[in-house]
Amino acid sequence: MPITAETAQDRAWHAATVARVLRGDVAAYAELVARHRDRLLRYAMRMLCDADEADDVTQETFVRAYRSLATCDDPARFGGWIFSILANRCRTAGARRARREAVFVSTGTDVNDWPDYSESDSVDTTTPSFERVEQALMGLNAAHREAFLLKYVEDLSYDEIAVLTGAGVSALKMRVSRAREFLRAALQEVTDG
């Protein structure tokens, strides 16, 4: 089952390019990177909400993919394969960050001393701006954010998301529904408030 919507021409290009890489053509891998980098980086940024961390995870994804390219079962579907590597790296990075933050909070730092980014003077509060939407996305837990982004930003079907995440379709539908409800409420507060 495909993870990304690809045409037959896309699949043929991917298969041929991966074959060139496996024969030692490093420039061919640069072509794969150029083709997929922006999409992967965009997803990582939205999942991790940190540009540096997203860039690191994206680069790590390309390194891992290069090292294990010979294990790619269907080179014609390279886009979906590398996207699944990225999704796993984002989950790992998010879990690692959660552990760090838990240690940070448990050391006695008062969470009330943290800056409140919800009332920024530079953001137009009459319409849900990009920054407000990004901020609302950050308020979702990782599983809900992942399901929402895969469904509505990456435009994957629930079956494709299930393959990518390992979660059941009904669980994914619930996650997306809860994410929509949370975002609707969060953005409603912005436009009402």
SVG drawing of the C-alpha trace seen along z (x, -y; Angstrom):
<svg xmlns="http://www.w3.org/2000/svg" viewBox="-16 -44 46 50">
<polyline fill="none" stroke="black" stroke-width="0.4" points="0.0,0.0 1.5,-3.4 2.3,-5.9 2.4,-8.9 0.4,-9.6 2.9,-8.9 2.3,-8.5 3.7,-5.7 6.3,-8.1 7.3,-9.0 7.7,-5.4 9.8,-4.6 12.0,-7.6 12.5,-6.5 13.3,-2.9 15.8,-4.1 17.4,-6.6 17.6,-4.2 19.3,-1.6 21.8,-4.2 22.6,-4.9 23.0,-1.2 25.5,-1.1 27.6,-3.8 26.2,-7.0 26.3,-9.4 24.9,-12.2 21.8,-10.2 21.2,-10.2 21.5,-14.0 18.7,-14.0 16.5,-12.0 17.4,-14.3 16.5,-17.4 13.2,-15.9 12.1,-14.9 13.9,-17.3 11.3,-20.1 8.4,-17.8 10.2,-15.9 11.5,-19.0 8.0,-20.6 6.6,-17.5 9.4,-17.3 9.0,-21.0 5.3,-20.6 5.9,-17.5 8.8,-18.8 8.0,-22.5 11.7,-23.3 13.5,-24.3 17.0,-23.1 15.7,-19.8 13.6,-19.3 16.6,-19.9 18.7,-17.5 16.0,-14.8 15.6,-15.3 19.4,-15.0 19.5,-12.0 16.7,-10.4 18.6,-10.9 21.8,-9.4 19.9,-6.4 18.1,-5.9 21.3,-6.0 23.0,-3.5 20.0,-1.1 18.9,-1.7 19.7,1.8 16.9,3.0 14.2,0.9 11.8,3.5 10.2,1.4 12.6,-1.3 9.7,-2.6 8.1,-3.7 11.1,-5.4 9.1,-8.4 6.9,-6.4 9.8,-4.4 11.9,-7.5 8.8,-9.2 8.3,-6.3 11.9,-6.6 11.3,-10.3 8.1,-9.6 9.9,-7.2 12.8,-9.6 10.3,-12.3 8.6,-10.0 12.0,-9.2 13.0,-12.8 9.7,-13.8 10.0,-11.1 13.6,-12.1 12.5,-15.7 9.6,-14.7 12.0,-12.8 14.4,-15.8 11.5,-18.2 10.2,-15.9 13.6,-15.9 13.8,-19.7 10.4,-20.2 11.1,-17.7 14.3,-19.5 12.3,-22.3 11.9,-24.8 8.5,-26.5 6.5,-26.0 4.8,-29.4 8.1,-31.1 8.2,-29.9 7.3,-32.6 3.7,-32.8 3.6,-32.8 -0.1,-32.8 -0.4,-36.6 2.1,-37.9 1.6,-41.6 3.1,-40.9 0.3,-38.4 -3.0,-39.6 -5.6,-38.1 -8.6,-38.9 -7.8,-36.0 -6.1,-32.7 -2.7,-33.5 -0.1,-31.0 1.7,-31.5 -1.5,-30.9 -2.2,-27.7 1.3,-26.5 0.9,-27.3 -2.3,-25.4 -0.6,-22.4 2.0,-22.5 -0.8,-22.1 -1.7,-18.7 -0.2,-15.6 2.3,-14.0 0.0,-11.1 -2.9,-13.5 -0.6,-16.0 1.0,-13.2 -2.4,-11.8 -3.7,-15.3 -0.7,-16.3 -0.6,-13.0 -4.3,-13.3 -4.7,-16.9 -1.2,-18.2 0.3,-15.2 -3.1,-14.2 -2.7,-10.5 -5.6,-8.1 -6.3,-6.4 -5.1,-3.1 -1.8,-4.7 -1.5,-6.4 -2.1,-3.0 0.7,-1.4 3.0,-4.3 2.2,-4.5 1.2,-1.0 -2.0,-2.3 -5.5,-1.0 -7.7,-2.9 -10.4,-3.5 -7.8,-4.8 -6.4,-7.1 -9.9,-8.4 -10.4,-9.2 -7.0,-10.9 -7.8,-13.1 -11.3,-13.9 -9.9,-14.9 -7.2,-17.0 -9.8,-18.8 -11.9,-19.4 -8.9,-20.8 -7.7,-23.0 -11.2,-24.3 -11.5,-25.2 -8.0,-26.7 -8.5,-28.8 -12.1,-29.8 -10.6,-31.3 -8.2,-33.4 -11.0,-34.7 -13.4,-35.3 -10.9,-36.6"/>
</svg>
